[in-house]
Amino acid sequence: MDTDLIHVGFGNYIALNRVVAIVSPGSAPIQRLIREGKKRGVIVDITSGRRTKCAIFTDTGAIILIAITPEAIAGRVATARGAQPLSD
C-alpha cells in the first residue's frame, strides 16, 4: 500500500491515507474540538506561529493545525490523486 504525502507548508507533509476530515477552524464546534484536543495533547501545530486557517483530523485521533486554507489543501489532495481540483 502506497502512502501519498501532501505538502502542508513550511516543509511539512501529512499522510493522505490517514486524513479523515479537512475543516476550517472558524465554527464553534471545531474550536471546541481543538480546545479539547489541546487538553488531551493530540494537537500537532505546524503553523509556524501563523494564524490557523485549517484543521485536519486523522484516523489516529490527532488534530493537525495548518496555516493554509482548506481549499488549498483540497487542491493538493486532488492533484496528488490525479483528479481535477475542486471548484465552486
ABEGO torsion letter per residue (X at the ends): XBBBBBBAEGGBBBBAAABABBBBAABAAAAAAAAAAAAAGABBBAAGGBBBABBBBBAAGBBBBBABBAAAAAAAAAAAAGBBBBBX
